[in-house]
Amino acid sequence: MVYIKDDIESLDEKIDEEVRVCGWIIRKRSVGKILFWRVLDSTGEVQVIFKKDEVPDELFETAQRATLLSAVEVKGIVRRAQTKGGKEIVPKEVIVTPSDPILPIDPLNRTSTLAQRLNYRALDLRDPKVSAIFKIRSMIAQAFREYFTSQGFVEIHTPAISVYSAEGGADVFEVKYFDKNAYLRQSPQLYKQLAVAGLEKVFEIGPAFRAEKHWTIRHLCEFTSMDIEVAWINDIQPLLEFAENAIRYIFGKLNENGRRYFEILGVEPPKVPEKPFPKITWEEAMKFIKERGIAVEGKDLPPAGERVLYEYSKDHYDCEFIWIVDWPFEVRPFYAMKYPNSELTQSMDLLYRGLEILTGGKREHRYEILRAQMLQKNLRPEFFGYYLEAFKYGFPPHGGWAIGLDRITMQILNLGNIRECTLFPRDPERLEP
């Protein structure tokens, strides 16, 4: 590795050696002629000891003047000590970049509200619990990439600005693109479909945008989507298997490499689920929900309904996941594949701990039927230009799905709000930082 500094977590292996530790002062304490700093970096914390007879007066005075959460670089010798962690650093040189003594939030004692913390996320990330969330989120994305790379998928990167609207409707952000009007993508859907026409198996991790005026704990206007698309499938079964295998792989990696972060958060690592996950049809799910007196509007599952389905799956199958398959075309996008002579589609949602984290299905690949379904959704085929035209040229049967990285992270960690695990969230009221 390129040497930048000595991570605090590595200091046990460097006793009696000179090190360069960089981080932030999270505590200061004086006892007579001794001054202590507690310094935190992204890997741990360590004590730095300033003794009048052990360090120059100038160094001692610098240590006294330093304010909490100042950024510091400490060069010194590591030695064993009766401290938390069993070691300390005797400094030879320090460089202090001072912090304003009046802090806008309290990242050390967690007394600030979530809204305040989001306003000062750079400070908030110095809380080990907050940084642990994002290290786990990173592991999830890395494991997703590892699994699909191992299965022969090609990672793609598709445009975030497009003239096409993947889902139709008005929930899009319109942007001025020189002398044209364009949109921020609702998903990479249309482009990943075009990609499988030659690459056959693709995946992407990237942003998606929804101009929905939701103020809930589970919705954002910008989120990170982990997508796959695969050609030559005959039904949705391969899609279910890819999802179950990927989730098992991700959960296995979290248990293998992430336990220290779960301990910091006081959360148990997720149990690796058995295959196959329980599965019911949309019709069965709606009947189940209504029988329990839960109000249903339209054909989408209400949040309370998702929760009772989770409880059912947990009680009857000891599984925190449940598939809902065969959704009506009315609540699916124009490209969903219908069953023959039916308004039901070959599609699925996956619920995890009572929240939908994955949606997908088989896609319509026959040009005339796809065009007719656009019209059925009151969309204008001429607006879909090269996307629709591509289906004239021997397009393969295909399908795919997307997992919301923000949502699966929230559910794994039992967080109360999706903004906790989104670095700089965007919702109808938040556009900065």
C-alpha positions in Angstrom: 0.0 0.0 0.0 1.1 3.6 -0.6 2.2 5.0 2.7 0.3 8.1 3.9 0.0 7.7 7.6 -0.1 4.9 10.2 -3.7 3.9 10.9 -4.5 3.8 14.6 -5.8 0.2 14.2 -2.3 -0.9 13.2 -0.4 0.6 16.2 -0.4 -2.7 18.2 2.1 -4.0 15.7 4.3 -0.9 16.0 5.2 -0.7 19.7 8.5 1.2 20.2 8.4 2.4 16.6 8.1 5.9 15.3 4.8 6.5 13.6 2.8 9.3 12.0 -0.8 9.3 13.1 -3.3 11.8 11.7 -6.8 12.4 13.0 -9.0 14.6 15.2 -8.8 15.5 18.9 -11.9 14.1 20.5 -10.9 14.6 24.2 -8.4 16.7 26.2 -7.5 16.2 29.8 -4.9 17.7 32.2 -3.4 16.1 35.3 -0.8 18.4 36.8 2.1 18.6 34.4 0.6 16.0 32.1 -1.8 16.7 29.2 -3.6 14.0 27.3 -5.2 14.0 23.9 -7.5 11.3 22.6 -7.1 11.2 18.9 -9.5 9.6 16.5 -9.1 8.5 12.9 -11.3 6.4 10.7 -9.9 3.2 12.0 -9.8 3.8 15.8 -8.6 6.0 18.6 -5.4 6.4 20.7 -4.0 8.4 23.6 -1.2 11.0 23.0 0.6 12.0 26.2 2.4 15.3 26.7 4.6 15.4 29.8 6.5 18.5 30.8 9.8 16.6 31.4 9.3 14.5 28.3 8.4 16.9 25.5 9.6 20.5 24.8 7.7 23.4 26.4 6.7 24.6 22.9 5.1 21.3 22.1 3.3 21.3 25.5 1.9 24.7 24.9 0.7 23.8 21.4 -1.1 20.8 22.9 -2.8 23.1 25.5 -4.0 25.6 22.9 -5.5 22.9 20.6 -9.3 22.8 20.5 -11.6 19.8 20.2 -12.0 18.4 16.7 -8.9 20.1 15.5 -7.1 18.1 12.8 -3.7 16.9 14.0 -0.7 15.2 12.6 1.4 13.5 15.4 4.9 12.1 14.9 6.1 10.1 17.9 6.9 6.8 19.5 4.3 4.2 20.4 4.6 2.5 23.8 2.5 0.2 26.0 0.4 2.0 28.6 -2.4 1.5 31.1 -5.0 3.1 28.8 -8.0 2.1 26.7 -6.3 0.2 23.9 -3.2 -0.5 26.0 -0.9 2.0 24.2 -0.1 5.7 23.8 2.1 7.9 21.7 4.8 10.1 23.0 5.0 12.9 20.5 8.1 14.4 18.9 6.3 16.7 16.6 2.7 17.8 16.1 0.9 19.9 13.4 -2.5 21.3 14.4 -5.1 22.6 12.0 -7.4 24.3 14.5 -11.2 23.8 14.8 -13.5 26.7 15.7 -14.2 26.1 19.4 -17.9 26.7 18.8 -19.2 23.6 17.0 -22.4 23.6 15.0 -23.2 20.0 16.0 -22.1 17.6 18.6 -20.5 14.6 16.8 -19.0 13.2 20.0 -22.1 12.8 22.2 -24.8 12.5 19.6 -27.0 15.2 21.0 -27.8 16.8 17.6 -30.8 16.1 15.5 -30.6 14.2 12.2 -31.4 17.4 10.3 -28.6 19.3 12.0 -26.1 16.4 11.5 -26.9 16.2 7.8 -26.2 20.0 7.5 -22.7 19.3 8.8 -22.0 15.8 7.5 -18.2 16.3 7.3 -18.3 16.7 11.1 -20.9 14.0 11.6 -18.7 11.4 9.9 -16.2 11.7 12.7 -18.6 9.8 14.9 -17.5 6.1 14.7 -21.1 4.9 14.5 -21.8 7.1 11.5 -18.6 6.1 9.7 -19.4 2.4 10.4 -22.7 2.8 8.5 -20.9 3.9 5.4 -18.2 1.3 5.6 -21.0 -1.4 5.7 -22.7 0.3 2.8 -19.4 0.2 0.9 -19.1 -3.5 1.6 -22.6 -4.2 0.3 -21.8 -2.5 -3.0 -18.4 -4.2 -3.3 -19.9 -7.6 -2.6 -22.6 -7.0 -5.2 -19.9 -6.1 -7.8 -17.8 -9.2 -6.8 -20.7 -11.6 -7.2 -21.9 -10.5 -10.6 -18.4 -10.1 -12.0 -17.8 -13.8 -10.9 -21.0 -14.7 -12.8 -19.7 -13.3 -16.1 -21.6 -10.0 -16.0 -20.2 -6.9 -17.6 -20.2 -3.7 -15.5 -21.7 -0.8 -17.5 -22.1 2.9 -16.9 -25.1 4.5 -18.6 -26.2 8.1 -19.0 -27.9 10.0 -16.1 -29.3 12.5 -18.6 -31.6 11.2 -21.2 -34.4 12.3 -23.5 -36.3 9.1 -22.5 -38.3 8.6 -19.3 -38.1 5.0 -18.2 -41.2 4.8 -16.1 -43.3 7.4 -17.9 -45.5 9.8 -15.9 -44.5 13.1 -14.3 -42.1 12.1 -11.6 -39.0 13.2 -13.5 -36.6 16.0 -13.1 -36.5 18.0 -16.3 -33.2 19.6 -17.2 -32.2 22.1 -19.9 -29.7 20.3 -22.3 -28.4 23.1 -24.6 -31.4 23.8 -26.9 -33.3 20.6 -25.9 -35.3 19.4 -22.9 -34.0 16.2 -21.2 -34.5 14.3 -17.9 -32.5 12.9 -15.1 -33.0 9.2 -15.3 -35.6 7.4 -13.1 -33.4 4.3 -13.5 -30.8 3.0 -16.0 -33.6 0.7 -17.2 -33.8 1.5 -20.9 -30.1 1.7 -21.4 -29.3 -1.6 -19.6 -32.0 -3.2 -21.9 -30.2 -1.9 -24.9 -26.9 -3.2 -23.5 -28.0 -6.8 -23.2 -28.8 -6.8 -26.9 -25.1 -7.4 -27.4 -23.4 -7.9 -24.0 -26.1 -10.3 -22.7 -25.4 -10.0 -19.0 -24.8 -6.6 -17.4 -24.9 -4.8 -14.1 -24.6 -1.2 -12.9 -24.3 0.6 -9.6 -25.4 4.2 -10.0 -27.7 7.1 -9.2 -31.4 7.3 -10.0 -33.8 10.2 -9.6 -37.5 10.5 -8.7 -39.2 13.9 -8.5 -41.7 12.5 -6.0 -42.8 14.8 -3.1 -42.4 12.2 -0.4 -41.5 13.2 3.1 -41.1 9.6 4.5 -38.4 7.7 6.2 -38.0 5.4 3.1 -38.1 7.7 0.1 -35.4 10.0 -1.5 -35.4 12.1 -4.6 -31.9 10.6 -5.5 -30.9 7.1 -4.5 -28.3 4.5 -5.5 -29.6 1.6 -7.6 -27.8 -1.7 -8.0 -29.1 -3.1 -11.3 -28.8 -6.2 -13.4 -30.1 -7.2 -16.8 -29.7 -10.6 -18.5 -30.6 -11.9 -21.9 -32.1 -15.3 -23.0 -34.3 -16.0 -20.0 -37.6 -17.8 -20.5 -39.3 -16.7 -17.2 -38.4 -14.9 -14.0 -36.9 -17.9 -12.2 -33.3 -17.1 -13.2 -33.9 -13.6 -11.9 -35.0 -14.9 -8.5 -32.0 -17.2 -8.3 -29.6 -14.4 -9.2 -31.1 -12.2 -6.5 -31.1 -14.9 -3.8 -27.5 -15.9 -4.6 -26.3 -12.3 -4.6 -28.0 -11.5 -1.2 -26.5 -14.7 0.3 -23.1 -13.6 -1.0 -23.4 -10.1 0.3 -24.6 -11.2 3.7 -21.8 -13.7 3.9 -19.2 -11.0 3.2 -20.7 -8.7 5.8 -20.4 -11.5 8.4 -16.8 -12.3 7.3 -15.5 -8.7 7.0 -17.9 -6.4 8.8 -18.3 -7.7 12.3 -16.3 -4.9 13.9 -18.6 -2.3 12.4 -21.7 -4.1 13.5 -20.2 -4.2 17.0 -19.7 -0.4 16.9 -23.3 0.0 15.9 -24.6 -2.5 18.5 -26.4 -4.5 15.7 -26.2 -8.2 14.9 -24.8 -9.0 11.4 -27.6 -10.2 9.1 -28.3 -14.0 9.1 -27.4 -15.6 5.7 -30.8 -16.7 4.5 -31.6 -20.2 3.2 -32.8 -20.7 -0.4 -35.3 -20.5 -1.9 -37.0 -17.5 -0.3 -40.8 -17.8 0.3 -42.9 -16.7 -2.6 -46.5 -15.7 -3.0 -48.5 -14.0 -5.9 -49.6 -10.4 -5.8 -53.2 -11.7 -5.7 -52.5 -13.9 -2.7 -50.7 -11.1 -0.9 -53.6 -8.6 -1.4 -56.1 -11.2 -0.1 -53.8 -11.9 2.9 -53.6 -8.1 3.7 -57.3 -7.4 3.3 -58.2 -10.4 5.6 -56.2 -8.7 8.3 -58.2 -5.5 8.1 -55.5 -3.4 6.4 -56.8 -0.7 4.1 -55.7 -0.9 0.5 -55.8 1.9 -2.1 -55.3 0.9 -5.7 -53.2 -2.1 -6.5 -49.9 -1.3 -4.6 -49.1 -3.0 -1.3 -49.5 -0.5 1.6 -46.6 -0.2 4.1 -48.6 -1.9 6.8 -49.3 -4.8 4.4 -45.6 -5.2 3.7 -45.0 -5.5 7.4 -47.6 -8.2 8.0 -46.2 -10.2 5.0 -42.8 -10.0 6.7 -44.2 -11.2 10.0 -45.9 -14.1 8.1 -42.7 -15.1 6.4 -40.7 -14.8 9.6 -43.2 -16.9 11.6 -43.9 -19.6 9.0 -40.6 -19.9 7.2 -38.0 -18.3 9.6 -37.1 -16.0 6.7 -36.8 -12.2 6.7 -37.5 -12.1 2.9 -40.6 -12.8 0.8 -41.2 -12.6 -2.9 -44.3 -11.0 -4.3 -44.7 -12.1 -8.0 -47.2 -11.7 -10.9 -48.1 -8.0 -10.5 -50.9 -6.4 -12.6 -49.8 -4.4 -15.6 -51.6 -1.4 -14.3 -48.9 -0.9 -11.6 -45.9 -2.0 -13.7 -44.0 0.0 -16.4 -44.8 -0.3 -20.1 -41.9 -2.7 -20.8 -43.2 -5.4 -18.4 -43.8 -8.8 -20.0 -47.5 -9.9 -19.7 -48.5 -13.5 -19.4 -50.4 -14.7 -22.5 -54.0 -13.4 -22.6 -53.6 -11.7 -19.2 -53.1 -8.3 -17.7 -50.7 -9.9 -15.1 -47.0 -9.5 -15.6 -44.0 -11.7 -15.1 -42.6 -9.5 -12.4 -41.6 -9.5 -8.8 -40.9 -7.4 -5.7 -38.7 -8.6 -2.8 -39.6 -7.5 0.7 -36.9 -7.6 3.4 -37.9 -7.0 7.0 -41.2 -5.5 5.8 -39.8 -3.1 3.1 -39.6 -3.5 -0.6 -35.9 -3.5 -1.6 -35.9 -5.0 -5.0 -38.2 -4.8 -8.0 -37.9 -6.3 -11.5 -39.2 -8.9 -14.0 -39.1 -10.2 -17.5 -39.3 -7.5 -20.2 -41.3 -7.3 -23.4 -38.9 -7.8 -26.3 -41.3 -8.0 -29.3 -41.4 -4.7 -31.1 -45.1 -4.5 -32.0 -46.3 -5.6 -28.5 -43.9 -3.2 -26.8 -45.2 -0.4 -28.9 -48.8 -1.3 -28.1 -48.0 -1.4 -24.4 -46.6 2.1 -24.6 -49.9 3.3 -26.1 -51.8 1.4 -23.4 -49.9 3.5 -20.8 -50.7 6.7 -22.7 -47.1 7.1 -23.8 -46.1 8.3 -27.3 -43.8 5.8 -29.0 -42.2 8.5 -31.1 -40.7 9.9 -27.9 -38.7 6.7 -27.4 -36.7 7.0 -30.6 -33.6 4.7 -30.8 -34.7 2.7 -27.8 -37.9 1.5 -29.4 -36.3 1.1 -32.8 -33.7 -1.3 -31.4 -36.4 -3.8 -30.8 -36.9 -4.2 -34.6 -33.5 -6.0 -34.9 -33.8 -9.4 -33.3 -33.9 -8.3 -29.7 -33.4 -11.2 -27.2 -35.9 -12.2 -24.5 -34.5 -10.6 -21.3 -35.2 -9.4 -17.8 -33.6 -7.9 -14.8 -34.1 -6.1 -11.5 -32.8 -3.4 -9.2 -31.9 -3.3 -5.5 -31.9 0.0 -3.7 -28.5 0.3 -2.0 -29.9 2.9 0.5 -32.9 0.7 1.4 -31.0 -2.6 1.9 -28.4 -0.8 4.1 -31.2 0.8 6.2 -32.9 -2.6 6.7 -29.7 -4.5 7.5 -28.8 -2.0 10.2 -32.3 -1.4 11.5 -32.0 2.3 11.0 -35.0 4.5 11.5 -34.5 6.7 8.5 -33.0 6.2 5.0 -31.2 9.5 5.3 -28.9 7.9 8.0 -27.3 5.7 5.4 -27.2 8.2 2.6 -24.1 10.4 2.6 -25.7 13.6 1.3 -29.4 12.9 0.9 -31.7 14.6 -1.5 -35.4 15.0 -0.7 -38.0 17.6 -1.6 -36.6 20.0 1.0 -32.8 19.3 1.0 -30.5 20.3 -1.9 -27.4 20.9 0.2 -24.8 20.2 1.3 
